[in-house]
């Protein structure tokens, strides 16, 4: 059986642990919110970059034989012998 002093010590110890857990939970909630915001920004940036890559790939596929561009604009043309 616990003495009154042991019971008080146990309760105080539990209160201290609960307060530490509360602080940790608060910190993790803030970190979670920050990471969610960062993920949202990175997803938006990723979509913009995907679109830009598509644009650039489409541009490099065009040459004087498949567009209105003059032959002097052909960038990656290899000459066959």
Phi and psi restraints in degrees (range 20) as a CNS / XPLOR table:
assign (resid 1 and name C) (resid 2 and name N)
       (resid 2 and name CA) (resid 2 and name C) 1.0 -80.5 20.0 2
assign (resid 2 and name N) (resid 2 and name CA)
       (resid 2 and name C) (resid 3 and name N) 1.0 143.6 20.0 2
assign (resid 2 and name C) (resid 3 and name N)
       (resid 3 and name CA) (resid 3 and name C) 1.0 -81.2 20.0 2
assign (resid 3 and name N) (resid 3 and name CA)
       (resid 3 and name C) (resid 4 and name N) 1.0 168.6 20.0 2
assign (resid 3 and name C) (resid 4 and name N)
       (resid 4 and name CA) (resid 4 and name C) 1.0 -61.6 20.0 2
assign (resid 4 and name N) (resid 4 and name CA)
       (resid 4 and name C) (resid 5 and name N) 1.0 -41.4 20.0 2
assign (resid 4 and name C) (resid 5 and name N)
       (resid 5 and name CA) (resid 5 and name C) 1.0 -64.5 20.0 2
assign (resid 5 and name N) (resid 5 and name CA)
       (resid 5 and name C) (resid 6 and name N) 1.0 -40.4 20.0 2
assign (resid 5 and name C) (resid 6 and name N)
       (resid 6 and name CA) (resid 6 and name C) 1.0 -66.4 20.0 2
assign (resid 6 and name N) (resid 6 and name CA)
       (resid 6 and name C) (resid 7 and name N) 1.0 -39.4 20.0 2
assign (resid 6 and name C) (resid 7 and name N)
       (resid 7 and name CA) (resid 7 and name C) 1.0 -65.2 20.0 2
assign (resid 7 and name N) (resid 7 and name CA)
       (resid 7 and name C) (resid 8 and name N) 1.0 -44.1 20.0 2
assign (resid 7 and name C) (resid 8 and name N)
       (resid 8 and name CA) (resid 8 and name C) 1.0 -62.8 20.0 2
assign (resid 8 and name N) (resid 8 and name CA)
       (resid 8 and name C) (resid 9 and name N) 1.0 -44.1 20.0 2
assign (resid 8 and name C) (resid 9 and name N)
       (resid 9 and name CA) (resid 9 and name C) 1.0 -60.8 20.0 2
assign (resid 9 and name N) (resid 9 and name CA)
       (resid 9 and name C) (resid 10 and name N) 1.0 -43.5 20.0 2
assign (resid 9 and name C) (resid 10 and name N)
       (resid 10 and name CA) (resid 10 and name C) 1.0 -62.7 20.0 2
assign (resid 10 and name N) (resid 10 and name CA)
       (resid 10 and name C) (resid 11 and name N) 1.0 -44.6 20.0 2
assign (resid 10 and name C) (resid 11 and name N)
       (resid 11 and name CA) (resid 11 and name C) 1.0 -63.9 20.0 2
assign (resid 11 and name N) (resid 11 and name CA)
       (resid 11 and name C) (resid 12 and name N) 1.0 -44.8 20.0 2
assign (resid 11 and name C) (resid 12 and name N)
       (resid 12 and name CA) (resid 12 and name C) 1.0 -62.9 20.0 2
assign (resid 12 and name N) (resid 12 and name CA)
       (resid 12 and name C) (resid 13 and name N) 1.0 -38.7 20.0 2
assign (resid 12 and name C) (resid 13 and name N)
       (resid 13 and name CA) (resid 13 and name C) 1.0 -63.8 20.0 2
assign (resid 13 and name N) (resid 13 and name CA)
       (resid 13 and name C) (resid 14 and name N) 1.0 -43.1 20.0 2
assign (resid 13 and name C) (resid 14 and name N)
       (resid 14 and name CA) (resid 14 and name C) 1.0 -65.8 20.0 2
assign (resid 14 and name N) (resid 14 and name CA)
       (resid 14 and name C) (resid 15 and name N) 1.0 -40.2 20.0 2
assign (resid 14 and name C) (resid 15 and name N)
       (resid 15 and name CA) (resid 15 and name C) 1.0 -61.4 20.0 2
assign (resid 15 and name N) (resid 15 and name CA)
       (resid 15 and name C) (resid 16 and name N) 1.0 -43.5 20.0 2
assign (resid 15 and name C) (resid 16 and name N)
       (resid 16 and name CA) (resid 16 and name C) 1.0 -62.0 20.0 2
assign (resid 16 and name N) (resid 16 and name CA)
       (resid 16 and name C) (resid 17 and name N) 1.0 -43.7 20.0 2
assign (resid 16 and name C) (resid 17 and name N)
       (resid 17 and name CA) (resid 17 and name C) 1.0 -63.7 20.0 2
assign (resid 17 and name N) (resid 17 and name CA)
       (resid 17 and name C) (resid 18 and name N) 1.0 -40.2 20.0 2
assign (resid 17 and name C) (resid 18 and name N)
       (resid 18 and name CA) (resid 18 and name C) 1.0 -63.5 20.0 2
assign (resid 18 and name N) (resid 18 and name CA)
       (resid 18 and name C) (resid 19 and name N) 1.0 -42.1 20.0 2
assign (resid 18 and name C) (resid 19 and name N)
       (resid 19 and name CA) (resid 19 and name C) 1.0 -63.4 20.0 2
assign (resid 19 and name N) (resid 19 and name CA)
       (resid 19 and name C) (resid 20 and name N) 1.0 -41.0 20.0 2
assign (resid 19 and name C) (resid 20 and name N)
       (resid 20 and name CA) (resid 20 and name C) 1.0 -63.0 20.0 2
assign (resid 20 and name N) (resid 20 and name CA)
       (resid 20 and name C) (resid 21 and name N) 1.0 -42.8 20.0 2
assign (resid 20 and name C) (resid 21 and name N)
       (resid 21 and name CA) (resid 21 and name C) 1.0 -64.8 20.0 2
assign (resid 21 and name N) (resid 21 and name CA)
       (resid 21 and name C) (resid 22 and name N) 1.0 -38.4 20.0 2
assign (resid 21 and name C) (resid 22 and name N)
       (resid 22 and name CA) (resid 22 and name C) 1.0 -61.9 20.0 2
assign (resid 22 and name N) (resid 22 and name CA)
       (resid 22 and name C) (resid 23 and name N) 1.0 -44.0 20.0 2
assign (resid 22 and name C) (resid 23 and name N)
       (resid 23 and name CA) (resid 23 and name C) 1.0 -63.9 20.0 2
assign (resid 23 and name N) (resid 23 and name CA)
       (resid 23 and name C) (resid 24 and name N) 1.0 -42.9 20.0 2
assign (resid 23 and name C) (resid 24 and name N)
       (resid 24 and name CA) (resid 24 and name C) 1.0 -63.2 20.0 2
assign (resid 24 and name N) (resid 24 and name CA)
       (resid 24 and name C) (resid 25 and name N) 1.0 -43.0 20.0 2
assign (resid 24 and name C) (resid 25 and name N)
       (resid 25 and name CA) (resid 25 and name C) 1.0 -61.9 20.0 2
assign (resid 25 and name N) (resid 25 and name CA)
       (resid 25 and name C) (resid 26 and name N) 1.0 -43.5 20.0 2
assign (resid 25 and name C) (resid 26 and name N)
       (resid 26 and name CA) (resid 26 and name C) 1.0 -60.2 20.0 2
assign (resid 26 and name N) (resid 26 and name CA)
       (resid 26 and name C) (resid 27 and name N) 1.0 -45.0 20.0 2
assign (resid 26 and name C) (resid 27 and name N)
       (resid 27 and name CA) (resid 27 and name C) 1.0 -62.4 20.0 2
assign (resid 27 and name N) (resid 27 and name CA)
       (resid 27 and name C) (resid 28 and name N) 1.0 -43.0 20.0 2
assign (resid 27 and name C) (resid 28 and name N)
       (resid 28 and name CA) (resid 28 and name C) 1.0 -68.3 20.0 2
assign (resid 28 and name N) (resid 28 and name CA)
       (resid 28 and name C) (resid 29 and name N) 1.0 -35.0 20.0 2
assign (resid 28 and name C) (resid 29 and name N)
       (resid 29 and name CA) (resid 29 and name C) 1.0 -64.2 20.0 2
assign (resid 29 and name N) (resid 29 and name CA)
       (resid 29 and name C) (resid 30 and name N) 1.0 -43.8 20.0 2
assign (resid 29 and name C) (resid 30 and name N)
       (resid 30 and name CA) (resid 30 and name C) 1.0 -63.1 20.0 2
assign (resid 30 and name N) (resid 30 and name CA)
       (resid 30 and name C) (resid 31 and name N) 1.0 -44.1 20.0 2
assign (resid 30 and name C) (resid 31 and name N)
       (resid 31 and name CA) (resid 31 and name C) 1.0 -63.0 20.0 2
assign (resid 31 and name N) (resid 31 and name CA)
       (resid 31 and name C) (resid 32 and name N) 1.0 -40.5 20.0 2
assign (resid 31 and name C) (resid 32 and name N)
       (resid 32 and name CA) (resid 32 and name C) 1.0 -61.3 20.0 2
assign (resid 32 and name N) (resid 32 and name CA)
       (resid 32 and name C) (resid 33 and name N) 1.0 -44.0 20.0 2
assign (resid 32 and name C) (resid 33 and name N)
       (resid 33 and name CA) (resid 33 and name C) 1.0 -62.5 20.0 2
assign (resid 33 and name N) (resid 33 and name CA)
       (resid 33 and name C) (resid 34 and name N) 1.0 -42.3 20.0 2
assign (resid 33 and name C) (resid 34 and name N)
       (resid 34 and name CA) (resid 34 and name C) 1.0 -62.0 20.0 2
assign (resid 34 and name N) (resid 34 and name CA)
       (resid 34 and name C) (resid 35 and name N) 1.0 -44.8 20.0 2
assign (resid 34 and name C) (resid 35 and name N)
       (resid 35 and name CA) (resid 35 and name C) 1.0 -67.4 20.0 2
assign (resid 35 and name N) (resid 35 and name CA)
       (resid 35 and name C) (resid 36 and name N) 1.0 -37.4 20.0 2
assign (resid 35 and name C) (resid 36 and name N)
       (resid 36 and name CA) (resid 36 and name C) 1.0 -62.3 20.0 2
assign (resid 36 and name N) (resid 36 and name CA)
       (resid 36 and name C) (resid 37 and name N) 1.0 -41.9 20.0 2
assign (resid 36 and name C) (resid 37 and name N)
       (resid 37 and name CA) (resid 37 and name C) 1.0 -63.5 20.0 2
assign (resid 37 and name N) (resid 37 and name CA)
       (resid 37 and name C) (resid 38 and name N) 1.0 -43.9 20.0 2
assign (resid 37 and name C) (resid 38 and name N)
       (resid 38 and name CA) (resid 38 and name C) 1.0 -64.4 20.0 2
assign (resid 38 and name N) (resid 38 and name CA)
       (resid 38 and name C) (resid 39 and name N) 1.0 -40.9 20.0 2
assign (resid 38 and name C) (resid 39 and name N)
       (resid 39 and name CA) (resid 39 and name C) 1.0 -61.4 20.0 2
assign (resid 39 and name N) (resid 39 and name CA)
       (resid 39 and name C) (resid 40 and name N) 1.0 -42.5 20.0 2
assign (resid 39 and name C) (resid 40 and name N)
       (resid 40 and name CA) (resid 40 and name C) 1.0 -59.8 20.0 2
assign (resid 40 and name N) (resid 40 and name CA)
       (resid 40 and name C) (resid 41 and name N) 1.0 -45.3 20.0 2
assign (resid 40 and name C) (resid 41 and name N)
       (resid 41 and name CA) (resid 41 and name C) 1.0 -64.3 20.0 2
assign (resid 41 and name N) (resid 41 and name CA)
       (resid 41 and name C) (resid 42 and name N) 1.0 -42.6 20.0 2
assign (resid 41 and name C) (resid 42 and name N)
       (resid 42 and name CA) (resid 42 and name C) 1.0 -67.1 20.0 2
assign (resid 42 and name N) (resid 42 and name CA)
       (resid 42 and name C) (resid 43 and name N) 1.0 -36.3 20.0 2
assign (resid 42 and name C) (resid 43 and name N)
       (resid 43 and name CA) (resid 43 and name C) 1.0 -63.9 20.0 2
assign (resid 43 and name N) (resid 43 and name CA)
       (resid 43 and name C) (resid 44 and name N) 1.0 -42.2 20.0 2
assign (resid 43 and name C) (resid 44 and name N)
       (resid 44 and name CA) (resid 44 and name C) 1.0 -63.3 20.0 2
assign (resid 44 and name N) (resid 44 and name CA)
       (resid 44 and name C) (resid 45 and name N) 1.0 -45.9 20.0 2
assign (resid 44 and name C) (resid 45 and name N)
       (resid 45 and name CA) (resid 45 and name C) 1.0 -62.6 20.0 2
assign (resid 45 and name N) (resid 45 and name CA)
       (resid 45 and name C) (resid 46 and name N) 1.0 -40.0 20.0 2
assign (resid 45 and name C) (resid 46 and name N)
       (resid 46 and name CA) (resid 46 and name C) 1.0 -61.3 20.0 2
assign (resid 46 and name N) (resid 46 and name CA)
       (resid 46 and name C) (resid 47 and name N) 1.0 -43.0 20.0 2
assign (resid 46 and name C) (resid 47 and name N)
       (resid 47 and name CA) (resid 47 and name C) 1.0 -63.5 20.0 2
assign (resid 47 and name N) (resid 47 and name CA)
       (resid 47 and name C) (resid 48 and name N) 1.0 -40.7 20.0 2
assign (resid 47 and name C) (resid 48 and name N)
       (resid 48 and name CA) (resid 48 and name C) 1.0 -64.0 20.0 2
assign (resid 48 and name N) (resid 48 and name CA)
       (resid 48 and name C) (resid 49 and name N) 1.0 -41.0 20.0 2
assign (resid 48 and name C) (resid 49 and name N)
       (resid 49 and name CA) (resid 49 and name C) 1.0 -69.6 20.0 2
assign (resid 49 and name N) (resid 49 and name CA)
       (resid 49 and name C) (resid 50 and name N) 1.0 -37.5 20.0 2
assign (resid 49 and name C) (resid 50 and name N)
       (resid 50 and name CA) (resid 50 and name C) 1.0 -60.3 20.0 2
assign (resid 50 and name N) (resid 50 and name CA)
       (resid 50 and name C) (resid 51 and name N) 1.0 -44.2 20.0 2
assign (resid 50 and name C) (resid 51 and name N)
       (resid 51 and name CA) (resid 51 and name C) 1.0 -61.9 20.0 2
assign (resid 51 and name N) (resid 51 and name CA)
       (resid 51 and name C) (resid 52 and name N) 1.0 -42.4 20.0 2
assign (resid 51 and name C) (resid 52 and name N)
       (resid 52 and name CA) (resid 52 and name C) 1.0 -64.5 20.0 2
assign (resid 52 and name N) (resid 52 and name CA)
       (resid 52 and name C) (resid 53 and name N) 1.0 -41.0 20.0 2
assign (resid 52 and name C) (resid 53 and name N)
       (resid 53 and name CA) (resid 53 and name C) 1.0 -62.1 20.0 2
assign (resid 53 and name N) (resid 53 and name CA)
       (resid 53 and name C) (resid 54 and name N) 1.0 -42.7 20.0 2
assign (resid 53 and name C) (resid 54 and name N)
       (resid 54 and name CA) (resid 54 and name C) 1.0 -60.0 20.0 2
assign (resid 54 and name N) (resid 54 and name CA)
       (resid 54 and name C) (resid 55 and name N) 1.0 -43.4 20.0 2
assign (resid 54 and name C) (resid 55 and name N)
       (resid 55 and name CA) (resid 55 and name C) 1.0 -60.3 20.0 2
assign (resid 55 and name N) (resid 55 and name CA)
       (resid 55 and name C) (resid 56 and name N) 1.0 -46.6 20.0 2
assign (resid 55 and name C) (resid 56 and name N)
       (resid 56 and name CA) (resid 56 and name C) 1.0 -68.0 20.0 2
assign (resid 56 and name N) (resid 56 and name CA)
       (resid 56 and name C) (resid 57 and name N) 1.0 -38.4 20.0 2
assign (resid 56 and name C) (resid 57 and name N)
       (resid 57 and name CA) (resid 57 and name C) 1.0 -64.2 20.0 2
assign (resid 57 and name N) (resid 57 and name CA)
       (resid 57 and name C) (resid 58 and name N) 1.0 -40.6 20.0 2
assign (resid 57 and name C) (resid 58 and name N)
       (resid 58 and name CA) (resid 58 and name C) 1.0 -64.2 20.0 2
assign (resid 58 and name N) (resid 58 and name CA)
       (resid 58 and name C) (resid 59 and name N) 1.0 -37.8 20.0 2
assign (resid 58 and name C) (resid 59 and name N)
       (resid 59 and name CA) (resid 59 and name C) 1.0 -66.1 20.0 2
assign (resid 59 and name N) (resid 59 and name CA)
       (resid 59 and name C) (resid 60 and name N) 1.0 -41.5 20.0 2
assign (resid 59 and name C) (resid 60 and name N)
       (resid 60 and name CA) (resid 60 and name C) 1.0 -72.4 20.0 2
assign (resid 60 and name N) (resid 60 and name CA)
       (resid 60 and name C) (resid 61 and name N) 1.0 -19.8 20.0 2
assign (resid 60 and name C) (resid 61 and name N)
       (resid 61 and name CA) (resid 61 and name C) 1.0 -80.4 20.0 2
assign (resid 61 and name N) (resid 61 and name CA)
       (resid 61 and name C) (resid 62 and name N) 1.0 -15.5 20.0 2
assign (resid 61 and name C) (resid 62 and name N)
       (resid 62 and name CA) (resid 62 and name C) 1.0 -85.5 20.0 2
assign (resid 62 and name N) (resid 62 and name CA)
       (resid 62 and name C) (resid 63 and name N) 1.0 138.9 20.0 2
assign (resid 62 and name C) (resid 63 and name N)
       (resid 63 and name CA) (resid 63 and name C) 1.0 -145.9 20.0 2
assign (resid 63 and name N) (resid 63 and name CA)
       (resid 63 and name C) (resid 64 and name N) 1.0 -173.8 20.0 2
assign (resid 63 and name C) (resid 64 and name N)
       (resid 64 and name CA) (resid 64 and name C) 1.0 -65.9 20.0 2
assign (resid 64 and name N) (resid 64 and name CA)
       (resid 64 and name C) (resid 65 and name N) 1.0 -20.3 20.0 2
assign (resid 64 and name C) (resid 65 and name N)
       (resid 65 and name CA) (resid 65 and name C) 1.0 -86.9 20.0 2
assign (resid 65 and name N) (resid 65 and name CA)
       (resid 65 and name C) (resid 66 and name N) 1.0 -17.7 20.0 2
assign (resid 65 and name C) (resid 66 and name N)
       (resid 66 and name CA) (resid 66 and name C) 1.0 -125.2 20.0 2
assign (resid 66 and name N) (resid 66 and name CA)
       (resid 66 and name C) (resid 67 and name N) 1.0 19.5 20.0 2
assign (resid 66 and name C) (resid 67 and name N)
       (resid 67 and name CA) (resid 67 and name C) 1.0 -154.3 20.0 2
assign (resid 67 and name N) (resid 67 and name CA)
       (resid 67 and name C) (resid 68 and name N) 1.0 -177.1 20.0 2
assign (resid 67 and name C) (resid 68 and name N)
       (resid 68 and name CA) (resid 68 and name C) 1.0 -85.4 20.0 2
assign (resid 68 and name N) (resid 68 and name CA)
       (resid 68 and name C) (resid 69 and name N) 1.0 7.6 20.0 2
assign (resid 68 and name C) (resid 69 and name N)
       (resid 69 and name CA) (resid 69 and name C) 1.0 -73.4 20.0 2
assign (resid 69 and name N) (resid 69 and name CA)
       (resid 69 and name C) (resid 70 and name N) 1.0 145.4 20.0 2
assign (resid 69 and name C) (resid 70 and name N)
       (resid 70 and name CA) (resid 70 and name C) 1.0 -74.0 20.0 2
assign (resid 70 and name N) (resid 70 and name CA)
       (resid 70 and name C) (resid 71 and name N) 1.0 156.6 20.0 2
assign (resid 70 and name C) (resid 71 and name N)
       (resid 71 and name CA) (resid 71 and name C) 1.0 -56.5 20.0 2
assign (resid 71 and name N) (resid 71 and name CA)
       (resid 71 and name C) (resid 72 and name N) 1.0 -28.1 20.0 2
assign (resid 71 and name C) (resid 72 and name N)
       (resid 72 and name CA) (resid 72 and name C) 1.0 -67.3 20.0 2
assign (resid 72 and name N) (resid 72 and name CA)
       (resid 72 and name C) (resid 73 and name N) 1.0 -14.8 20.0 2
assign (resid 72 and name C) (resid 73 and name N)
       (resid 73 and name CA) (resid 73 and name C) 1.0 -89.2 20.0 2
assign (resid 73 and name N) (resid 73 and name CA)
       (resid 73 and name C) (resid 74 and name N) 1.0 -5.6 20.0 2
assign (resid 73 and name C) (resid 74 and name N)
       (resid 74 and name CA) (resid 74 and name C) 1.0 -64.3 20.0 2
assign (resid 74 and name N) (resid 74 and name CA)
       (resid 74 and name C) (resid 75 and name N) 1.0 118.4 20.0 2
assign (resid 74 and name C) (resid 75 and name N)
       (resid 75 and name CA) (resid 75 and name C) 1.0 -91.7 20.0 2
assign (resid 75 and name N) (resid 75 and name CA)
       (resid 75 and name C) (resid 76 and name N) 1.0 -43.8 20.0 2
assign (resid 75 and name C) (resid 76 and name N)
       (resid 76 and name CA) (resid 76 and name C) 1.0 -114.6 20.0 2
assign (resid 76 and name N) (resid 76 and name CA)
       (resid 76 and name C) (resid 77 and name N) 1.0 38.3 20.0 2
assign (resid 76 and name C) (resid 77 and name N)
       (resid 77 and name CA) (resid 77 and name C) 1.0 -83.1 20.0 2
assign (resid 77 and name N) (resid 77 and name CA)
       (resid 77 and name C) (resid 78 and name N) 1.0 129.1 20.0 2
assign (resid 77 and name C) (resid 78 and name N)
       (resid 78 and name CA) (resid 78 and name C) 1.0 -104.1 20.0 2
assign (resid 78 and name N) (resid 78 and name CA)
       (resid 78 and name C) (resid 79 and name N) 1.0 133.6 20.0 2
assign (resid 78 and name C) (resid 79 and name N)
       (resid 79 and name CA) (resid 79 and name C) 1.0 -84.9 20.0 2
assign (resid 79 and name N) (resid 79 and name CA)
       (resid 79 and name C) (resid 80 and name N) 1.0 130.7 20.0 2
assign (resid 79 and name C) (resid 80 and name N)
       (resid 80 and name CA) (resid 80 and name C) 1.0 -92.6 20.0 2
assign (resid 80 and name N) (resid 80 and name CA)
       (resid 80 and name C) (resid 81 and name N) 1.0 146.4 20.0 2
